[in-house]
């Protein structure tokens, strides 16, 4: 039997916070991950233990935020 070792989303976020990553920077990281590597992002969310529905919700949230930022704050 294979044991699956994962972190919860809360544990992953806590690790970021412990090294000084604030929520705004974490959001930028999330948007960049989804924009550049959408399939890897989905796999990563699954590794964190999210089911397919939760992965879809998080990815949709990230895409909405990405669209918002690209409209209001173009580079």
C-alpha positions in Angstrom: 0.0 0.0 0.0 1.3 3.5 -0.9 1.0 6.2 1.8 0.1 9.6 0.4 2.0 12.4 2.1 0.4 15.8 1.6 0.0 19.2 3.2 -3.4 20.7 3.7 -4.0 24.1 2.0 -3.9 25.7 5.5 -0.5 24.1 6.3 0.9 25.2 2.9 -0.4 28.8 3.5 1.1 28.7 7.0 4.5 27.8 5.6 4.3 30.8 3.3 3.4 33.1 6.2 6.2 31.8 8.4 8.8 32.8 5.8 7.3 36.3 5.4 5.0 35.9 2.4 1.9 38.0 3.1 -1.6 37.4 1.7 -1.2 39.9 -1.2 2.1 38.2 -2.4 0.5 34.7 -1.9 -2.4 35.9 -4.2 0.1 37.0 -6.9 1.9 33.6 -6.6 -1.4 31.8 -7.0 -2.4 33.9 -10.0 1.0 33.4 -11.7 0.9 29.6 -11.0 -2.6 29.3 -12.6 -1.7 31.6 -15.6 1.6 30.0 -16.4 1.1 26.4 -15.5 -2.7 25.6 -15.3 -2.4 21.8 -15.4 0.4 21.7 -12.9 -1.6 24.0 -10.7 -4.6 21.7 -10.8 -2.3 18.7 -10.0 -0.8 20.7 -7.1 -4.2 21.5 -5.7 -5.1 17.8 -5.9 -1.8 17.0 -4.1 -3.0 19.3 -1.3 -6.0 17.0 -1.0 -8.6 19.1 -2.6 -11.3 17.1 -4.5 -12.2 17.9 -8.1 -14.9 20.3 -7.2 -12.7 22.3 -4.8 -9.9 22.4 -7.4 -12.4 23.8 -10.0 -13.6 26.4 -7.6 -10.0 27.5 -6.6 -8.9 27.6 -10.3 -12.0 29.7 -11.3 -11.3 32.1 -8.4 -7.7 32.4 -9.6 -8.8 33.1 -13.2 -11.3 35.7 -12.1 -8.6 37.5 -10.1 -6.2 37.2 -13.0 -8.7 38.7 -15.4 -9.5 41.5 -12.9 -5.8 42.4 -12.5 -5.1 42.3 -16.2 -7.9 44.8 -16.8 -7.2 47.2 -13.9 -3.4 47.0 -13.7 -1.9 46.0 -17.1 1.9 45.6 -17.2 
